[in-house]
Amino acid sequence: MQRDLILDGLRFKLAEQYRENPAGFLNLSKEAIDSALGREIVAKLRNEGHVEEEVRGKIRLTPRGYRAFQNDPLPYSYRAVTSQG
């Protein structure tokens, strides 16, 4: 569950960055870089071809990753908030 929330949040932030500047990189926090879970999530996205890493902790979505994000349903936490309002 925590893993999914972190993954959804990261993908949402990466997509936001991609829309602003597709060539720009997102700098991950030191905590995310040092976290085993954070490294696992980045590695999974990188292996799937959804992100590229300039240096450790500096990532951006690939066009493929952005298309995959657009096709995914909204994260559960976001759906719950928007359906209440």
Biopython code that builds the backbone (N, CA, C, O; Angstrom):
import numpy as np
from Bio.PDB.StructureBuilder import StructureBuilder

atoms = [
    (1, "MET", "N", (0.827, -1.189, 0.000)),
    (1, "MET", "CA", (0.000, 0.000, 0.000)),
    (1, "MET", "C", (0.875, 1.258, 0.000)),
    (1, "MET", "O", (0.670, 2.158, -0.815)),
    (2, "GLN", "N", (1.856, 1.319, 0.921)),
    (2, "GLN", "CA", (2.728, 2.485, 0.989)),
    (2, "GLN", "C", (3.515, 2.620, -0.316)),
    (2, "GLN", "O", (3.709, 3.720, -0.833)),
    (3, "ARG", "N", (3.958, 1.484, -0.827)),
    (3, "ARG", "CA", (4.715, 1.485, -2.072)),
    (3, "ARG", "C", (3.876, 2.095, -3.196)),
    (3, "ARG", "O", (4.377, 2.910, -3.970)),
    (4, "ASP", "N", (2.602, 1.705, -3.288)),
    (4, "ASP", "CA", (1.719, 2.221, -4.334)),
    (4, "ASP", "C", (1.496, 3.723, -4.192)),
    (4, "ASP", "O", (1.453, 4.444, -5.189)),
    (5, "LEU", "N", (1.356, 4.190, -2.967)),
    (5, "LEU", "CA", (1.163, 5.624, -2.747)),
    (5, "LEU", "C", (2.397, 6.413, -3.158)),
    (5, "LEU", "O", (2.286, 7.476, -3.768)),
    (6, "ILE", "N", (3.570, 5.891, -2.823)),
    (6, "ILE", "CA", (4.818, 6.563, -3.201)),
    (6, "ILE", "C", (4.970, 6.553, -4.720)),
    (6, "ILE", "O", (5.322, 7.571, -5.316)),
    (7, "LEU", "N", (4.707, 5.419, -5.341)),
    (7, "LEU", "CA", (4.806, 5.311, -6.794)),
    (7, "LEU", "C", (3.840, 6.261, -7.483)),
    (7, "LEU", "O", (4.225, 6.960, -8.420)),
    (8, "ASP", "N", (2.592, 6.297, -7.033)),
    (8, "ASP", "CA", (1.603, 7.206, -7.628)),
    (8, "ASP", "C", (2.028, 8.659, -7.473)),
    (8, "ASP", "O", (1.928, 9.444, -8.416)),
    (9, "GLY", "N", (2.499, 9.015, -6.293)),
    (9, "GLY", "CA", (2.939, 10.393, -6.048)),
    (9, "GLY", "C", (4.120, 10.773, -6.919)),
    (9, "GLY", "O", (4.163, 11.876, -7.464)),
    (10, "LEU", "N", (5.076, 9.871, -7.056)),
    (10, "LEU", "CA", (6.253, 10.140, -7.879)),
    (10, "LEU", "C", (5.854, 10.279, -9.342)),
    (10, "LEU", "O", (6.302, 11.204, -10.020)),
    (11, "ARG", "N", (5.030, 9.387, -9.827)),
    (11, "ARG", "CA", (4.602, 9.462, -11.231)),
    (11, "ARG", "C", (3.793, 10.729, -11.501)),
    (11, "ARG", "O", (3.913, 11.331, -12.568)),
    (12, "PHE", "N", (2.979, 11.127, -10.542)),
    (12, "PHE", "CA", (2.204, 12.353, -10.695)),
    (12, "PHE", "C", (3.143, 13.559, -10.785)),
    (12, "PHE", "O", (2.964, 14.425, -11.641)),
    (13, "LYS", "N", (4.137, 13.612, -9.906)),
    (13, "LYS", "CA", (5.102, 14.714, -9.899)),
    (13, "LYS", "C", (5.939, 14.711, -11.179)),
    (13, "LYS", "O", (6.208, 15.769, -11.748)),
    (14, "LEU", "N", (6.350, 13.529, -11.631)),
    (14, "LEU", "CA", (7.115, 13.429, -12.877)),
    (14, "LEU", "C", (6.289, 13.897, -14.076)),
    (14, "LEU", "O", (6.813, 14.568, -14.965)),
    (15, "ALA", "N", (5.014, 13.548, -14.104)),
    (15, "ALA", "CA", (4.144, 13.972, -15.207)),
    (15, "ALA", "C", (3.961, 15.484, -15.192)),
    (15, "ALA", "O", (3.941, 16.124, -16.243)),
    (16, "GLU", "N", (3.827, 16.047, -14.005)),
    (16, "GLU", "CA", (3.709, 17.499, -13.874)),
    (16, "GLU", "C", (4.976, 18.174, -14.414)),
    (16, "GLU", "O", (4.895, 19.156, -15.153)),
    (17, "GLN", "N", (6.127, 17.647, -14.045)),
    (17, "GLN", "CA", (7.414, 18.168, -14.530)),
    (17, "GLN", "C", (7.504, 18.018, -16.043)),
    (17, "GLN", "O", (7.972, 18.929, -16.726)),
    (18, "TYR", "N", (7.067, 16.895, -16.569)),
    (18, "TYR", "CA", (7.119, 16.628, -18.007)),
    (18, "TYR", "C", (6.263, 17.630, -18.779)),
    (18, "TYR", "O", (6.674, 18.114, -19.834)),
    (19, "ARG", "N", (5.079, 17.941, -18.260)),
    (19, "ARG", "CA", (4.203, 18.906, -18.926)),
    (19, "ARG", "C", (4.834, 20.299, -18.947)),
    (19, "ARG", "O", (4.687, 21.030, -19.926)),
    (20, "GLU", "N", (5.531, 20.666, -17.879)),
    (20, "GLU", "CA", (6.177, 21.980, -17.801)),
    (20, "GLU", "C", (7.403, 22.048, -18.703)),
    (20, "GLU", "O", (7.625, 23.047, -19.387)),
    (21, "ASN", "N", (8.204, 20.969, -18.699)),
    (21, "ASN", "CA", (9.439, 20.947, -19.471)),
    (21, "ASN", "C", (9.841, 19.497, -19.707)),
    (21, "ASN", "O", (10.461, 18.879, -18.841)),
    (22, "PRO", "N", (9.496, 18.944, -20.873)),
    (22, "PRO", "CA", (9.795, 17.529, -21.138)),
    (22, "PRO", "C", (11.286, 17.180, -21.044)),
    (22, "PRO", "O", (11.634, 16.023, -20.805)),
    (23, "ALA", "N", (12.154, 18.154, -21.228)),
    (23, "ALA", "CA", (13.598, 17.891, -21.162)),
    (23, "ALA", "C", (14.151, 18.057, -19.747)),
    (23, "ALA", "O", (15.304, 17.716, -19.486)),
    (24, "GLY", "N", (13.327, 18.580, -18.835)),
    (24, "GLY", "CA", (13.794, 18.847, -17.470)),
    (24, "GLY", "C", (13.813, 17.604, -16.603)),
    (24, "GLY", "O", (13.032, 16.674, -16.805)),
    (25, "PHE", "N", (14.709, 17.604, -15.643)),
    (25, "PHE", "CA", (14.835, 16.501, -14.701)),
    (25, "PHE", "C", (14.265, 16.897, -13.349)),
    (25, "PHE", "O", (14.264, 18.072, -12.983)),
    (26, "LEU", "N", (13.788, 15.918, -12.624)),
    (26, "LEU", "CA", (13.271, 16.091, -11.270)),
    (26, "LEU", "C", (14.343, 15.599, -10.306)),
    (26, "LEU", "O", (14.837, 14.479, -10.439)),
    (27, "ASN", "N", (14.700, 16.432, -9.343)),
    (27, "ASN", "CA", (15.670, 16.037, -8.326)),
    (27, "ASN", "C", (14.936, 15.399, -7.160)),
    (27, "ASN", "O", (14.089, 16.032, -6.530)),
    (28, "LEU", "N", (15.260, 14.155, -6.877)),
    (28, "LEU", "CA", (14.657, 13.456, -5.747)),
    (28, "LEU", "C", (15.308, 13.923, -4.448)),
    (28, "LEU", "O", (16.464, 14.347, -4.436)),
    (29, "SER", "N", (14.560, 13.839, -3.374)),
    (29, "SER", "CA", (15.095, 14.216, -2.073)),
    (29, "SER", "C", (16.159, 13.213, -1.629)),
    (29, "SER", "O", (16.186, 12.076, -2.099)),
    (30, "LYS", "N", (17.024, 13.639, -0.730)),
    (30, "LYS", "CA", (18.056, 12.753, -0.191)),
    (30, "LYS", "C", (17.417, 11.536, 0.469)),
    (30, "LYS", "O", (17.942, 10.427, 0.365)),
    (31, "GLU", "N", (16.288, 11.736, 1.148)),
    (31, "GLU", "CA", (15.590, 10.626, 1.800)),
    (31, "GLU", "C", (15.132, 9.594, 0.774)),
    (31, "GLU", "O", (15.249, 8.391, 1.002)),
    (32, "ALA", "N", (14.612, 10.066, -0.350)),
    (32, "ALA", "CA", (14.149, 9.145, -1.398)),
    (32, "ALA", "C", (15.323, 8.387, -2.007)),
    (32, "ALA", "O", (15.216, 7.194, -2.290)),
    (33, "ILE", "N", (16.435, 9.075, -2.207)),
    (33, "ILE", "CA", (17.615, 8.437, -2.796)),
    (33, "ILE", "C", (18.196, 7.393, -1.841)),
    (33, "ILE", "O", (18.633, 6.325, -2.269)),
    (34, "ASP", "N", (18.195, 7.711, -0.554)),
    (34, "ASP", "CA", (18.777, 6.807, 0.441)),
    (34, "ASP", "C", (17.847, 5.662, 0.821)),
    (34, "ASP", "O", (18.294, 4.674, 1.404)),
    (35, "SER", "N", (16.573, 5.776, 0.505)),
    (35, "SER", "CA", (15.576, 4.769, 0.862)),
    (35, "SER", "C", (15.643, 3.571, -0.081)),
    (35, "SER", "O", (15.703, 3.736, -1.300)),
    (36, "ALA", "N", (15.632, 2.373, 0.482)),
    (36, "ALA", "CA", (15.620, 1.160, -0.345)),
    (36, "ALA", "C", (14.363, 1.130, -1.208)),
    (36, "ALA", "O", (14.419, 0.752, -2.378)),
    (37, "LEU", "N", (13.238, 1.526, -0.636)),
    (37, "LEU", "CA", (11.985, 1.541, -1.386)),
    (37, "LEU", "C", (12.055, 2.551, -2.528)),
    (37, "LEU", "O", (11.607, 2.266, -3.639)),
    (38, "GLY", "N", (12.608, 3.714, -2.263)),
    (38, "GLY", "CA", (12.755, 4.735, -3.304)),
    (38, "GLY", "C", (13.619, 4.250, -4.447)),
    (38, "GLY", "O", (13.276, 4.441, -5.613)),
    (39, "ARG", "N", (14.742, 3.620, -4.119)),
    (39, "ARG", "CA", (15.631, 3.091, -5.161)),
    (39, "ARG", "C", (14.948, 1.982, -5.953)),
    (39, "ARG", "O", (15.125, 1.878, -7.167)),
    (40, "GLU", "N", (14.161, 1.148, -5.254)),
    (40, "GLU", "CA", (13.437, 0.060, -5.925)),
    (40, "GLU", "C", (12.422, 0.620, -6.923)),
    (40, "GLU", "O", (12.313, 0.123, -8.044)),
    (41, "ILE", "N", (11.693, 1.636, -6.523)),
    (41, "ILE", "CA", (10.677, 2.230, -7.387)),
    (41, "ILE", "C", (11.315, 2.863, -8.616)),
    (41, "ILE", "O", (10.832, 2.674, -9.732)),
    (42, "VAL", "N", (12.390, 3.610, -8.420)),
    (42, "VAL", "CA", (13.076, 4.241, -9.548)),
    (42, "VAL", "C", (13.634, 3.175, -10.486)),
    (42, "VAL", "O", (13.532, 3.309, -11.706)),
    (43, "ALA", "N", (14.221, 2.123, -9.931)),
    (43, "ALA", "CA", (14.774, 1.048, -10.752)),
    (43, "ALA", "C", (13.680, 0.372, -11.576)),
    (43, "ALA", "O", (13.884, 0.064, -12.750)),
    (44, "LYS", "N", (12.524, 0.144, -10.962)),
    (44, "LYS", "CA", (11.402, -0.484, -11.672)),
    (44, "LYS", "C", (10.955, 0.395, -12.838)),
    (44, "LYS", "O", (10.778, -0.093, -13.954)),
    (45, "LEU", "N", (10.775, 1.679, -12.580)),
    (45, "LEU", "CA", (10.351, 2.594, -13.641)),
    (45, "LEU", "C", (11.409, 2.700, -14.739)),
    (45, "LEU", "O", (11.073, 2.771, -15.921)),
    (46, "ARG", "N", (12.679, 2.709, -14.354)),
    (46, "ARG", "CA", (13.769, 2.780, -15.329)),
    (46, "ARG", "C", (13.813, 1.508, -16.184)),
    (46, "ARG", "O", (13.972, 1.582, -17.402)),
    (47, "ASN", "N", (13.673, 0.348, -15.544)),
    (47, "ASN", "CA", (13.705, -0.926, -16.269)),
    (47, "ASN", "C", (12.535, -1.068, -17.228)),
    (47, "ASN", "O", (12.658, -1.729, -18.259)),
    (48, "GLU", "N", (11.406, -0.459, -16.902)),
    (48, "GLU", "CA", (10.232, -0.483, -17.777)),
    (48, "GLU", "C", (10.331, 0.538, -18.902)),
    (48, "GLU", "O", (9.483, 0.567, -19.794)),
    (49, "GLY", "N", (11.373, 1.382, -18.862)),
    (49, "GLY", "CA", (11.548, 2.412, -19.875)),
    (49, "GLY", "C", (10.697, 3.640, -19.645)),
    (49, "GLY", "O", (10.501, 4.438, -20.562)),
    (50, "HIS", "N", (10.183, 3.809, -18.427)),
    (50, "HIS", "CA", (9.314, 4.944, -18.130)),
    (50, "HIS", "C", (10.062, 6.166, -17.635)),
    (50, "HIS", "O", (9.559, 7.283, -17.753)),
    (51, "VAL", "N", (11.261, 5.977, -17.080)),
    (51, "VAL", "CA", (12.075, 7.115, -16.657)),
    (51, "VAL", "C", (13.507, 6.905, -17.115)),
    (51, "VAL", "O", (13.951, 5.781, -17.352)),
    (52, "GLU", "N", (14.208, 8.008, -17.232)),
    (52, "GLU", "CA", (15.645, 7.947, -17.445)),
    (52, "GLU", "C", (16.299, 8.731, -16.326)),
    (52, "GLU", "O", (15.724, 9.679, -15.791)),
    (53, "GLU", "N", (17.499, 8.325, -15.982)),
    (53, "GLU", "CA", (18.212, 8.909, -14.860)),
    (53, "GLU", "C", (19.492, 9.548, -15.391)),
    (53, "GLU", "O", (20.343, 8.873, -15.969)),
    (54, "GLU", "N", (19.614, 10.864, -15.186)),
    (54, "GLU", "CA", (20.820, 11.563, -15.620)),
    (54, "GLU", "C", (21.986, 11.171, -14.714)),
    (54, "GLU", "O", (23.039, 10.743, -15.186)),
    (55, "VAL", "N", (21.782, 11.323, -13.433)),
    (55, "VAL", "CA", (22.678, 10.840, -12.383)),
    (55, "VAL", "C", (21.775, 10.318, -11.284)),
    (55, "VAL", "O", (20.567, 10.551, -11.313)),
    (56, "ARG", "N", (22.335, 9.625, -10.329)),
    (56, "ARG", "CA", (21.514, 9.060, -9.255)),
    (56, "ARG", "C", (20.692, 10.161, -8.579)),
    (56, "ARG", "O", (21.230, 11.153, -8.085)),
    (57, "GLY", "N", (19.380, 9.955, -8.574)),
    (57, "GLY", "CA", (18.478, 10.898, -7.923)),
    (57, "GLY", "C", (17.992, 12.034, -8.793)),
    (57, "GLY", "O", (17.278, 12.914, -8.313)),
    (58, "LYS", "N", (18.361, 12.036, -10.063)),
    (58, "LYS", "CA", (17.913, 13.076, -10.991)),
    (58, "LYS", "C", (17.264, 12.371, -12.175)),
    (58, "LYS", "O", (17.952, 11.853, -13.054)),
    (59, "ILE", "N", (15.904, 12.355, -12.191)),
    (59, "ILE", "CA", (15.171, 11.551, -13.165)),
    (59, "ILE", "C", (14.139, 12.383, -13.923)),
    (59, "ILE", "O", (13.750, 13.472, -13.500)),
    (60, "ARG", "N", (13.713, 11.833, -15.051)),
    (60, "ARG", "CA", (12.609, 12.441, -15.809)),
    (60, "ARG", "C", (11.852, 11.329, -16.521)),
    (60, "ARG", "O", (12.383, 10.247, -16.771)),
    (61, "LEU", "N", (10.602, 11.626, -16.837)),
    (61, "LEU", "CA", (9.794, 10.685, -17.613)),
    (61, "LEU", "C", (10.286, 10.648, -19.047)),
    (61, "LEU", "O", (10.728, 11.657, -19.596)),
    (62, "THR", "N", (10.206, 9.494, -19.631)),
    (62, "THR", "CA", (10.417, 9.362, -21.064)),
    (62, "THR", "C", (9.058, 9.597, -21.729)),
    (62, "THR", "O", (8.031, 9.546, -21.052)),
    (63, "PRO", "N", (9.033, 9.849, -23.018)),
    (63, "PRO", "CA", (7.728, 9.959, -23.695)),
    (63, "PRO", "C", (6.864, 8.714, -23.459)),
    (63, "PRO", "O", (5.651, 8.821, -23.276)),
    (64, "ARG", "N", (7.488, 7.551, -23.464)),
    (64, "ARG", "CA", (6.763, 6.298, -23.190)),
    (64, "ARG", "C", (6.163, 6.314, -21.779)),
    (64, "ARG", "O", (5.018, 5.907, -21.585)),
    (65, "GLY", "N", (6.927, 6.779, -20.810)),
    (65, "GLY", "CA", (6.448, 6.860, -19.436)),
    (65, "GLY", "C", (5.296, 7.839, -19.289)),
    (65, "GLY", "O", (4.353, 7.593, -18.537)),
    (66, "TYR", "N", (5.376, 8.946, -20.008)),
    (66, "TYR", "CA", (4.304, 9.933, -19.956)),
    (66, "TYR", "C", (3.017, 9.373, -20.557)),
    (66, "TYR", "O", (1.933, 9.566, -20.006)),
    (67, "ARG", "N", (3.140, 8.682, -21.682)),
    (67, "ARG", "CA", (1.945, 8.070, -22.294)),
    (67, "ARG", "C", (1.332, 7.030, -21.362)),
    (67, "ARG", "O", (0.110, 6.948, -21.237)),
    (68, "ALA", "N", (2.171, 6.243, -20.713)),
    (68, "ALA", "CA", (1.666, 5.235, -19.773)),
    (68, "ALA", "C", (0.948, 5.906, -18.611)),
    (68, "ALA", "O", (-0.099, 5.431, -18.169)),
    (69, "PHE", "N", (1.503, 7.009, -18.112)),
    (69, "PHE", "CA", (0.872, 7.741, -17.015)),
    (69, "PHE", "C", (-0.487, 8.276, -17.442)),
    (69, "PHE", "O", (-1.445, 8.205, -16.673)),
    (70, "GLN", "N", (-0.585, 8.807, -18.647)),
    (70, "GLN", "CA", (-1.852, 9.355, -19.130)),
    (70, "GLN", "C", (-2.924, 8.282, -19.261)),
    (70, "GLN", "O", (-4.108, 8.569, -19.086)),
    (71, "ASN", "N", (-2.527, 7.054, -19.566)),
    (71, "ASN", "CA", (-3.480, 5.962, -19.750)),
    (71, "ASN", "C", (-3.910, 5.310, -18.447)),
    (71, "ASN", "O", (-4.903, 4.583, -18.421)),
    (72, "ASP", "N", (-3.183, 5.556, -17.368)),
    (72, "ASP", "CA", (-3.522, 4.968, -16.073)),
    (72, "ASP", "C", (-4.727, 5.679, -15.467)),
    (72, "ASP", "O", (-4.913, 6.875, -15.691)),
    (73, "PRO", "N", (-5.542, 4.964, -14.710)),
    (73, "PRO", "CA", (-6.613, 5.641, -13.975)),
    (73, "PRO", "C", (-6.002, 6.523, -12.888)),
    (73, "PRO", "O", (-4.849, 6.334, -12.501)),
    (74, "LEU", "N", (-6.777, 7.479, -12.406)),
    (74, "LEU", "CA", (-6.295, 8.344, -11.324)),
    (74, "LEU", "C", (-5.951, 7.507, -10.101)),
    (74, "LEU", "O", (-6.607, 6.499, -9.837)),
    (75, "PRO", "N", (-4.923, 7.916, -9.348)),
    (75, "PRO", "CA", (-4.612, 7.194, -8.103)),
    (75, "PRO", "C", (-5.823, 7.207, -7.180)),
    (75, "PRO", "O", (-6.610, 8.154, -7.191)),
    (76, "TYR", "N", (-5.969, 6.160, -6.388)),
    (76, "TYR", "CA", (-7.115, 6.029, -5.487)),
    (76, "TYR", "C", (-7.256, 7.244, -4.592)),
    (76, "TYR", "O", (-8.361, 7.760, -4.426)),
    (77, "SER", "N", (-6.166, 7.710, -4.015)),
    (77, "SER", "CA", (-6.233, 8.833, -3.081)),
    (77, "SER", "C", (-6.764, 10.088, -3.780)),
    (77, "SER", "O", (-7.485, 10.871, -3.161)),
    (78, "TYR", "N", (-6.426, 10.292, -5.042)),
    (78, "TYR", "CA", (-6.901, 11.456, -5.777)),
    (78, "TYR", "C", (-8.380, 11.305, -6.120)),
    (78, "TYR", "O", (-9.139, 12.268, -6.017)),
    (79, "ARG", "N", (-8.797, 10.109, -6.526)),
    (79, "ARG", "CA", (-10.210, 9.857, -6.841)),
    (79, "ARG", "C", (-11.085, 10.095, -5.620)),
    (79, "ARG", "O", (-12.163, 10.679, -5.733)),
    (80, "ALA", "N", (-10.629, 9.646, -4.448)),
    (80, "ALA", "CA", (-11.423, 9.784, -3.233)),
    (80, "ALA", "C", (-11.636, 11.250, -2.892)),
    (80, "ALA", "O", (-12.726, 11.629, -2.463)),
    (81, "VAL", "N", (-10.624, 12.076, -3.071)),
    (81, "VAL", "CA", (-10.730, 13.503, -2.753)),
    (81, "VAL", "C", (-11.644, 14.186, -3.736)),
    (81, "VAL", "O", (-12.492, 14.977, -3.323)),
    (82, "THR", "N", (-11.509, 13.916, -5.029)),
    (82, "THR", "CA", (-12.304, 14.610, -6.027)),
    (82, "THR", "C", (-13.767, 14.170, -6.006)),
    (82, "THR", "O", (-14.647, 14.965, -6.337)),
    (83, "SER", "N", (-14.042, 12.938, -5.628)),
    (83, "SER", "CA", (-15.425, 12.484, -5.604)),
    (83, "SER", "C", (-16.192, 13.047, -4.415)),
    (83, "SER", "O", (-17.422, 13.077, -4.437)),
    (84, "GLN", "N", (-15.487, 13.493, -3.377)),
    (84, "GLN", "CA", (-16.146, 14.075, -2.207)),
    (84, "GLN", "C", (-16.528, 15.513, -2.459)),
    (84, "GLN", "O", (-17.490, 16.002, -1.867)),
    (85, "GLY", "N", (-15.800, 16.213, -3.325)),
    (85, "GLY", "CA", (-15.994, 17.636, -3.558)),
    (85, "GLY", "C", (-16.970, 17.859, -4.607)),
    (85, "GLY", "O", (-17.264, 19.006, -4.943)),
]
sb = StructureBuilder()
sb.init_structure("model")
sb.init_model(0)
sb.init_chain("A")
sb.init_seg("    ")
for serial, (resi, resn, name, xyz) in enumerate(atoms, 1):
    if name == "N":
        sb.init_residue(resn, " ", resi, " ")
    sb.init_atom(name, np.array(xyz, "f"), 0.0, 1.0, " ", f" {name:<3s}", serial, name[0])
structure = sb.get_structure()
